[in-house]
């Protein structure tokens, strides 16, 4: 994604700031009375993920649960949003504080805003307003006892941490490739975590055609595949390609094994749409390209040309679409602390909708006990790997589980 005109960061300076999180975290874990300031900047720094200022504000308010940190009597919270949060929303969260008078907590809560309702990332809006950054700095009583909490981390948030002079509780953007769809597939494979048949690092239409052909060769019975842009969120960036009715891959029988030599003239699918004999590779490619152009996009208003342009820019993965009579999509939330420890935070079952059932609508906590232990065990493998790589912060892993013969399998 475009980062705009951001002042080049100093990796050394950033690394030194990040070291401050170690003693600060030790203090936080002991729930002592030490003063601290938490600066929350819930910036959605993802291209095309936000369609309007109202949606932007809703995303930025998703971190309001952090107001519960004000139950600590010497904690100060600076919560920045693009536009002012309605007072009754703030009152609602403050009234949830156990054993704390809401008016007392309100004195330790600060809500600066650039008053900018555009869809630009919040971090961009702050970096373009030096005086607002200085105002936020003035609210930080002790930079050694403060840290920044972003929504996601890019060079924008890293630069903001440097401008504020405080560490950032989040992954260094240098680890960004690990969080993409392609990066996740690679880690899942390396850590032996179950994952769908597929390919990563797809960067062109030709790559996509070749990958799907290879998948059909390995598993001729595959009916649908899902293409996912590397940086898609909440199901946006997903598209489904229907492979049903296509003739078998040339030279491969229904079991995925080499078949008889292909004659010069071969039979096509019959009138009922059932696959006939294999057809030449050139014809197969033409038919598969037609299926690509008919792919079903999860987001409204997307065209094949615009989608392929983003695919070339961001790259993508293509995977078999997992289906079943009982199908669910649970998620595991974890964090890696500044001390390098992996901690399980929660699980939930995602509620999905949209044209093809890929858009995130909400969730139910916790995940079903029938598979919660299974997915947390697999998620712990990924958490351990990320901690080993040096990643820090919160992250979530989404799974697909299907019940087969009374048993849930991820």
C-alpha positions in Angstrom: 0.0 0.0 0.0 1.1 3.6 -0.5 2.8 5.0 2.6 2.7 8.6 1.4 5.4 11.2 2.3 6.5 9.8 5.7 9.7 10.9 7.3 12.1 7.9 7.1 12.2 6.2 10.4 15.3 5.4 12.4 15.3 1.7 13.1 17.9 2.1 15.9 15.8 4.8 17.6 12.7 2.7 17.3 14.4 -0.3 18.7 15.6 1.7 21.7 12.1 2.9 22.3 10.7 -0.6 22.2 13.1 -1.7 24.9 11.2 0.6 27.3 8.3 -1.8 27.1 10.1 -4.6 29.1 10.2 -2.8 32.5 6.8 -1.1 31.8 5.2 -4.5 31.1 6.6 -6.1 34.2 5.0 -3.3 36.2 1.7 -3.6 34.3 1.6 -7.4 35.0 1.8 -6.8 38.7 -1.2 -4.5 38.7 0.6 -2.1 40.9 -0.1 1.5 41.5 2.6 2.9 39.2 1.5 5.7 36.9 1.2 4.9 33.2 -0.2 6.6 30.1 -1.8 4.6 27.3 -2.1 6.3 23.9 -4.7 4.6 21.7 -4.6 5.3 18.0 -7.0 2.8 16.3 -5.9 3.7 12.8 -7.1 1.4 10.0 -4.1 1.6 7.7 -5.4 -0.7 5.0 -6.1 0.5 1.5 -9.8 0.4 0.4 -10.9 -1.3 3.6 -13.0 1.7 4.6 -15.8 3.0 2.5 -17.0 6.1 4.4 -16.3 8.3 7.4 -19.0 6.6 9.4 -17.5 3.2 8.9 -14.1 4.6 9.8 -15.5 6.0 13.1 -17.1 2.6 13.9 -13.8 0.8 13.4 -11.9 3.4 15.5 -14.4 2.9 18.3 -13.8 -0.8 18.5 -11.0 -0.3 20.9 -13.2 1.5 23.5 -13.0 -1.5 25.7 -9.5 -0.2 26.6 -11.3 2.5 28.7 -11.6 -0.3 31.3 -7.9 0.3 32.0 -9.0 3.4 33.9 -9.9 1.1 36.8 -6.3 1.5 37.7 -6.3 4.7 39.8 -3.0 6.2 38.3 -3.6 5.2 34.7 -4.2 7.9 32.1 -5.8 7.1 28.7 -5.5 9.2 25.6 -7.9 7.9 23.0 -7.6 9.5 19.5 -10.3 9.2 16.9 -10.9 11.0 13.5 -14.0 12.6 14.9 -15.4 13.2 18.4 -17.0 10.2 20.1 -20.5 10.8 21.4 -20.5 11.6 25.1 -23.2 8.9 25.9 -20.9 6.3 24.4 -18.1 7.3 26.7 -20.4 7.4 29.7 -21.6 3.8 28.9 -18.0 2.5 29.1 -17.1 4.5 32.2 -20.2 3.2 33.9 -18.8 -0.4 33.5 -15.7 0.3 35.6 -15.9 -1.8 38.8 -15.5 0.1 42.0 -14.5 3.4 40.2 -16.6 6.6 40.2 -17.0 7.4 36.5 -16.5 11.1 37.0 -13.1 10.4 38.6 -12.1 8.1 35.7 -13.2 10.8 33.3 -10.6 13.2 34.6 -7.9 10.8 33.5 -9.4 10.3 30.0 -8.4 12.5 27.1 -10.1 12.4 23.7 -8.1 14.5 21.1 -9.4 14.4 17.5 -8.3 16.0 14.2 -12.0 16.4 13.4 -11.4 14.9 9.9 -14.2 12.6 8.6 -12.3 11.5 5.5 -11.5 7.9 4.9 -7.7 8.4 5.2 -6.0 6.4 8.0 -6.1 8.2 11.3 -2.3 7.9 11.6 -2.0 9.9 8.3 -4.3 12.6 9.7 -2.1 12.9 12.9 1.2 12.9 11.0 -0.1 15.8 8.9 -0.9 17.8 12.0 2.3 18.5 14.1 0.5 20.7 16.5 -2.0 17.9 17.4 0.9 15.5 17.9 2.5 18.1 20.3 -0.8 18.4 22.2 -0.8 14.6 22.6 2.8 14.7 23.8 1.9 17.3 26.4 -0.7 14.9 27.8 1.9 12.2 28.4 3.2 12.8 32.0 6.2 10.5 31.7 7.3 9.1 28.3 9.1 6.2 30.2 5.8 5.1 31.6 3.8 5.4 28.4 3.1 3.3 25.2 1.2 3.5 22.0 -1.6 1.0 21.1 -2.4 1.0 17.4 -5.1 -1.0 15.5 -2.7 -2.3 13.0 1.0 -1.4 12.4 2.5 0.1 9.3 5.3 2.6 8.8 2.7 5.3 9.6 2.2 4.0 13.2 5.9 3.4 13.6 6.6 7.0 12.6 3.9 8.2 15.0 5.6 6.3 17.9 8.8 8.0 17.0 7.2 11.5 16.9 5.5 10.9 20.2 8.7 9.5 21.7 7.0 6.4 23.2 7.2 2.7 22.4 4.5 0.9 20.4 2.8 -2.2 21.6 2.5 -3.9 18.2 4.5 -5.7 15.7 7.4 -3.9 14.0 6.2 -3.3 10.4 9.4 -5.1 9.3 7.4 -8.3 10.1 4.5 -7.3 7.9 5.0 -10.2 5.4 4.4 -12.7 8.1 0.9 -11.3 8.6 -0.2 -11.5 4.9 -2.3 -14.3 3.6 0.8 -15.7 1.8 3.0 -15.3 4.9 0.4 -17.1 7.0 0.2 -20.1 4.6 4.0 -20.5 4.7 4.0 -20.4 8.5 1.1 -22.9 8.7 3.0 -25.3 6.5 6.3 -24.9 8.3 4.6 -25.4 11.7 2.5 -28.3 10.5 -0.8 -26.6 11.2 -3.7 -27.9 9.1 -4.5 -25.7 6.1 -6.4 -26.0 2.8 -4.9 -27.2 -0.5 -3.6 -24.1 -2.3 -0.8 -21.8 -3.4 0.6 -18.5 -2.1 2.4 -15.5 -3.7 0.0 -15.3 -6.6 0.9 -12.2 -8.6 -0.8 -12.4 -11.9 -3.6 -14.0 -13.9 -1.1 -16.5 -15.3 0.0 -17.5 -11.8 -3.6 -18.0 -10.8 -4.4 -20.2 -13.8 -1.3 -22.3 -13.2 -2.0 -22.7 -9.5 -5.6 -23.7 -10.0 -4.5 -26.2 -12.7 -2.0 -27.7 -10.2 -4.7 -27.9 -7.6 -7.0 -29.7 -9.9 -4.2 -32.1 -10.8 -3.7 -32.9 -7.2 -7.4 -33.1 -6.4 -9.6 -33.5 -9.5 -12.8 -33.5 -7.3 -12.2 -29.9 -6.2 -15.3 -27.9 -6.9 -14.5 -24.3 -5.8 -11.5 -22.3 -4.9 -11.2 -19.1 -3.1 -8.8 -16.3 -4.0 -7.8 -14.0 -1.2 -5.8 -10.8 -1.6 -2.8 -10.7 0.8 -4.1 -7.7 2.7 -7.8 -8.3 2.7 -9.8 -7.9 6.0 -13.2 -9.1 7.2 -13.7 -11.1 4.1 -13.1 -8.2 1.7 -10.6 -9.1 -1.0 -12.1 -12.6 -1.3 -13.5 -14.1 -4.5 -14.8 -17.6 -5.4 -14.1 -19.4 -8.6 -16.5 -22.2 -9.5 -14.8 -25.2 -11.1 -17.9 -27.5 -11.2 -18.5 -29.0 -14.6 -15.0 -28.5 -16.0 -13.5 -31.5 -17.8 -10.6 -33.3 -16.0 -7.1 -31.9 -16.3 -5.4 -33.3 -19.4 -3.6 -36.6 -18.6 -5.1 -37.0 -15.1 -7.9 -39.4 -14.2 -10.6 -38.8 -11.6 -8.3 -40.1 -8.8 -5.6 -37.6 -9.6 -3.4 -40.2 -11.3 -1.7 -40.0 -14.7 -4.2 -41.3 -17.3 -4.0 -42.4 -20.9 -2.5 -40.3 -23.6 -4.8 -37.5 -24.8 -6.1 -37.9 -28.3 -6.2 -35.0 -30.7 -9.9 -34.7 -30.5 -11.6 -35.2 -27.2 -15.1 -35.0 -25.7 -16.3 -32.0 -23.8 -18.8 -31.7 -20.9 -22.1 -33.2 -21.8 -25.4 -31.2 -21.9 -26.0 -31.8 -18.2 -22.8 -30.1 -17.3 -21.0 -33.3 -16.2 -17.4 -33.5 -17.1 -16.5 -35.8 -20.0 -13.1 -36.9 -21.1 -10.0 -34.7 -20.6 -9.4 -32.0 -23.2 -6.2 -30.4 -24.5 -4.4 -28.1 -22.1 -4.9 -25.1 -24.4 -8.7 -25.5 -24.4 -8.6 -26.2 -20.7 -6.8 -23.0 -20.0 -9.4 -21.0 -22.1 -12.2 -22.6 -20.1 -10.5 -21.9 -16.8 -9.9 -18.3 -17.7 -13.6 -18.0 -18.4 -14.3 -19.3 -14.9 -11.9 -16.7 -13.5 -13.7 -13.9 -15.3 -17.0 -15.1 -13.8 -15.6 -15.3 -10.2 -17.9 -14.1 -7.5 -16.5 -11.2 -5.4 -17.4 -10.7 -1.8 -17.2 -6.9 -2.0 -19.8 -4.9 -4.0 -18.7 -2.9 -7.0 -15.6 -4.9 -7.7 -14.8 -5.7 -11.4 -12.5 -8.4 -12.7 -10.1 -5.8 -14.0 -9.9 -3.9 -10.7 -9.5 -7.1 -8.7 -6.7 -8.4 -10.9 -4.9 -5.0 -10.6 -5.0 -5.3 -6.8 -3.8 -8.9 -7.0 -0.8 -7.8 -9.1 -0.1 -5.0 -6.5 -0.6 -7.0 -3.3 -0.3 -10.6 -4.4 -2.7 -13.2 -3.2 -3.4 -16.9 -2.2 -5.7 -19.4 -3.8 -7.1 -22.2 -1.7 -9.7 -24.9 -1.9 -13.0 -23.7 -0.5 -13.8 -25.9 2.5 -17.4 -26.8 2.8 -19.5 -29.3 4.8 -22.9 -30.0 6.3 -21.7 -28.5 9.6 -19.2 -25.8 8.9 -18.0 -23.1 11.2 -15.3 -20.4 11.3 -13.9 -20.0 14.8 -11.0 -17.6 15.7 -8.3 -17.6 18.4 -6.9 -14.4 19.8 -3.4 -14.4 21.3 -0.7 -11.9 22.2 3.0 -12.0 22.5 4.1 -9.8 25.4 7.2 -7.6 25.4 8.7 -10.3 27.6 8.3 -12.8 24.8 5.5 -14.9 26.3 2.7 -16.2 24.3 -0.7 -15.7 26.0 -4.1 -17.0 24.9 -6.7 -14.2 25.2 -9.9 -15.7 23.9 -11.8 -17.7 21.3 -14.9 -17.0 19.4 -17.2 -18.3 16.6 -17.4 -15.8 13.8 -20.8 -14.9 12.3 -20.4 -14.7 8.6 -22.6 -13.3 5.8 -22.3 -11.5 2.5 -22.8 -12.8 -1.0 -20.7 -16.0 -0.4 -20.7 -16.1 3.4 -17.2 -14.6 3.7 -18.0 -11.2 5.3 -17.5 -10.8 9.0 -20.7 -9.7 10.7 -20.0 -10.4 14.4 -19.1 -13.2 16.8 -20.2 -15.3 19.7 -17.8 -15.8 22.7 -16.3 -18.3 23.4 -15.9 -20.8 20.5 -17.8 -24.1 20.8 -16.2 -26.4 23.3 -16.3 -29.2 20.7 -13.3 -27.7 18.9 -12.0 -24.8 21.1 -9.2 -26.9 22.5 -8.3 -28.1 19.0 -7.9 -24.7 17.5 -6.1 -23.2 20.5 -3.5 -26.0 20.3 -2.8 -25.2 16.7 -2.8 -21.4 17.3 -0.2 -21.9 20.1 2.2 -23.3 17.4 1.8 -20.1 15.4 2.2 -17.9 18.5 5.4 -19.7 19.4 6.8 -19.2 16.0 5.9 -15.5 15.9 7.5 -15.0 19.3 10.6 -16.8 18.1 10.7 -14.4 15.1 10.6 -11.4 17.5 7.0 -10.4 16.8 5.1 -8.6 19.6 1.5 -7.6 20.1 -2.0 -9.0 19.6 -3.0 -11.1 16.7 -5.9 -13.4 15.7 -6.0 -16.7 13.8 -9.1 -17.7 11.9 -9.9 -21.4 11.3 -12.4 -23.4 9.5 -13.8 -26.5 11.2 -16.1 -29.2 9.7 -17.9 -32.0 11.6 -17.3 -35.4 10.0 -18.7 -38.6 11.5 -19.5 -36.7 14.7 -16.0 -35.3 15.1 -14.9 -31.7 14.5 -11.7 -31.3 12.4 -9.8 -28.0 11.8 
